[in-house]
Amino acid sequence: NLLGVYDILPGRNLLAEEKGLHAYSSFEEVLNDPQVDLVTVAIPNDQHRDVCIQAMEAGKNVICEKPVALNSRQLQDMIDASKKNGVLFTVHQNRRWDEDFLTMKKIYDEGTLGPVFNIETRVHGSRGIPGDWRNAKVHGGGMVLDWGVHLLDQALMMIPEKVTQVYASFTNVTNEREEDGFTAELTFENGLVFVAEVGTNNFIALPRWYVLGRDGSAVLSNWHEQGKMVRVTDRRRNDAVPVRTAAGLTKTMAPRTKDTVNEELLPRVPGDIRDFYRNVMLVLEHKAEPVITLEQVNRVMLLMEAVFRSARQHETVSFEK
């Protein structure tokens, strides 16, 4: 049951009241309301730590928007507060329920493409960083904390291996102060290379997912299409008809003949973001364990710190060795 909302901007509280919601007069009033069991914190990133701790000190359970904090030190303060006060503290990593992610995770888990050696995931836009607090480092702006937290969380949820090394680079095409895009290459312990990329000045977007396995490849262009995969059916018949390039014929890069591969649509895996809140309710009723754990959240935070370190030093950095 939604008891009410509070925002430091009076206009937002007025809008809530116009929509029939109760607007608290202050954050202190929220914390002093004994009926409030759970507080959802959706404010600029640099304010997460203090506001979440204040709520937990008041005995409230807390859901924090992503990224949970600006660094792992702040996150540890929040974790300590949750333990000290015996309350639930979790993070709204909502894109674990994205259907495109669940689909690619399914074909990875089931070995549909054989052993996978490369995964590329991208989110591309063409309007730069949003013009509010998200473009200021002091408030936790930049694309690593904004979108990177999603892609890196998905990477760690998909691949049940340690990440041994990280190499990252940033772009500053539309914003000189903060990274308006980045590419992060993660190498997992099993040798798999996972590339996560975000761009905000891409007028032709590359595929949302591109997965390479020993026995086939899969591509999913955007959030709306089903995507497809091509799998080999007969490795023994490896001959091909040469194709002509500007400099002459090539047989090495000629496509396989159609009778040695099979093209099919990717399976559809439904997702429901409401499952996050359903899980929170069950946890508060002591009927389930949290789907999003603080250990997982901390691992993503440490990985983002490795991304920042690599980009700053222009070199590969070790991780989880």
N, C-alpha and C positions, 0 to 999 in steps of 0.2 A: 504494500500500500504506500503510495507516494504521499508523504505528509506535507512536503513543501520544498521550496528552493530558496537559495540565497545567492546573490551576486553583488560584487562591489559596485557595479554600475546600476544606478537607480532605474534606468530605462529597461533593463532586463527584468528586474523585479516587477515593474509595472506591466510589462508584457505578459509575465506569468499570471498576474492577477487578472488581466483581461481575458486570459484563456481559462479562467476558473481555478487556478492553482493558488495555494497559499504561499505568500512570499514572506520569509522571516525578515525582521528588521536589522539583524546582525548575525554574524557567525556565532557569536556567543549565545544568542537565543537558540540557534540550532543545537548547540552542544548542551544547553541547559534543559532541552525538551526531553523528558524521560521516555517519551514514546518513540524517539528516534533510536533505532537499533543499528542502522547502517547508513553511512555517508559515502556518496560517490563524489570524488574530487576530480573535476574537469576544468582546470585552470592552467595558466602558463607554466611551463615545465620547471622554471626556477622556483616556483612557489610550492611545489608538491611536498617537499620534505617537511617544511614547518607546519603547513596546514594539516597534513596527514598525522604528524606527531601530536599536534594539538587535539585533533579529534580522538586519537587513540588514548591520550592522557585523560580524556573525558569519558573513557569507557566505551567509545563507539567502535563498531566494526567498520572497516574502510576498504573501499574499492578505489584504486588510484588509476587515472588514465595513464597511457603510455606516452613517452618513456617515464618510468617510475621516478627517475631522478636524473641529475646531471652527471653523477659519477657513482662508483661503487661505495665510496665513503659515505655519501648521503644515504644511499640505500641501506647500508648497515645500520645507520642511526634509526631508520624507519623499522627495520626488522627488530632491532633491540627494543623499540617502543612497543611493538606488537607483543613480544614475549613478556615484557615487564608488566603489561596491562592485561594480558590474557585475552586478547581480542583477535579477530580474523583480520588479516591484512593481505590483500591480493591485488593483482594488476589486470586491467582490461586489455589483454592481448587478443583482441577480437578477430584478427585475421587468421587465427588457427581454424576458424570455421568457414573460411573462403572455399568455395567449391572447386576453384581451379587448383588450389593447394592440395585439397583432399584427394582430388583426382590424380595428381602427379605423385603424391605420397603412396596411393594405392598401387600404381604400376611399379613404383620402386620396391615397396614392401613385398609384392607378389613375384618380383623378378620377371615381369612381363617382357622386358627388353634384354634379359640376361644380365650379367654383371654390368652395372652402370659405372662409367668412368668419368663422366662429365655432366654437370647440371648447370644450366644458366637460367637465371630468373631476373626479369627486368620490369621496371615501372617507368614509363616515359610520358612526360607531358611537355607542353610548349609555352607555358605562361609564367615561367620563373617561380620563385618562392612567393607564397602569399604575402601580401603587404602589411600584415599585422606583426605581432611579436615574434612570429616564426622566422623572421629574417634578422633577428638580433641575437648574437651569441650570449649576451648577458641573461636573456630569458630562456636560453636553451634552444635557440633556433638552429637552422641548418638541416640538410636532408638526411644525415646519418641518424639523428635523434628522431626525426619526423617519420621517415619511411624506412630507413635502415633497420630500425628496431623491429619492424614487421618481417622484413625479408630474412634477417639474421635469425630471428626466432623461428621462422619456418624452416630454415636450413638445419638448425639444431634439433628441431622436432622430427624432421624427415630422416636424418642420418644418425643412427645410434652408435656413433664413433666419436673419439676425441678429435679435436681440431689441432693439428700439429703446428701449422704456420699460417700467417695472414699477410697478404700484400694488398695495399689499398692506395688509391689515388683520388684526388678531389678535382672538381671543376669549379671555376668562378666566372662563368660567362655573363650572368645577369646580376650577380651580387659579389662585390669585391670583399665584403667582410666575412660572409659565411659561405660554406660550400653549397652551391645550388645543384650539385650532382656528385656522385661518387661511384667508383667501381671497387669492389672488395673480392679478392680471390682467396677462398679458404681451401686449404689442403687437409683432408681428413686422414686419419691413421691408416685407413684401408687403401689410400692412394687416390680416392675420388677427389676431383677438383670441382668446387662449387663456386660459381661466379654470381654475385649479387650486384645489381647495378640500378641506380636511380638517376634519371636525367630530367631536367625541367626546361630544356631548350631543344627538344627533339621534335621536329615537325613531321617526321616519319618514324613511328615507333617500331622498335624491334619486338619479336615475340615475347609475350609474357613468360613463357616457359619453353625451353629447348633442352631435351634430355637425350644423351647418347649412351647406348648400351652395346655390348658385344653383338647382340642379335637384332638390333633395331634402333630406331630413333623415334622420338615423339616431339610434337610441337603443338603449342596452344597459343594462339595469337593474342587473345585478350580475355577479359573477364566474361564475355558474353557467348563466345563460341564453344563448341564441344571439343575441338581439336582432333588431331589424327596421329596415328603411328604407322610406321612402315617396318615390317619385320621380315627377315630372311626366311625362306622356306626350304631352300636347297643350296647349301654352301658348295657342294661338289661342282655345280655348274657355274663356274666363276668367269666364263668368257663374256665378252661384251663387244658391241659394235662401236667402233671408234666414232668420236664426235669431232667436228671441225671447229677449231678456234681461230682467232685472227692470225696466229703464227703457224697454223697447221693442224694436223690430226693429233688427238690424244686418246689413248685407250685406258690409261690409268684412271682418269677422272670421268670416264664414260659411265652413264647410269647402268644399273643392273637391268637385265631383261625382265619383263613383267612376269614371266613364268617362274622366277626365282624369288619373288618377294610378294608379300601380301599387305595391302593397305586397308586400314580399318579405323573407325571412329574410336576415340578414347571413351572409356566408360564414364558415365555420369555418377558422381558421388555427391549426394545432397548434403548441405550444411545449414545449420540454424544457429545464428548468433545468440538466440535466447537460451540456448543450452548453457552458456556461460552463467547467466543469472540463475537458471534452474539449479546448477551445481552449487552456487553460492548459498542458495536457500537450503539445500540439503546439508551442506557443511554446517551451517548455523543450527540446524536441527540435529546435528551429530549423526547423520545418516549416510555421509559420504566423505571422501577425502577431496581436497582441492584439486581441480583439474590443472590449474596454473599454480605451480609451487614457487615459493620464494627462492629455492635453489635454482630453478630454471630461469627465473627473472634475473638473478644475480649473474648467472653464466652469460646471458645475453649482454648484460651491462659490461662485464669484463671483456667480452668480445668486441663491443663497440669501442671500448678504451684501446684495445689492440689495433682497431681500424684507425683511430685517430693517431696513435703512435706511429703506425706504419706510414701513413700519409705525411705526417710531419717530418719523419726521418728519411722518407723516400727509400725505404728498404723493407725487405721481408722481416717480420718479427715472429718469434716463437710463441706458441700458445698451447697450454695444456700438455707440455712435454714433461 
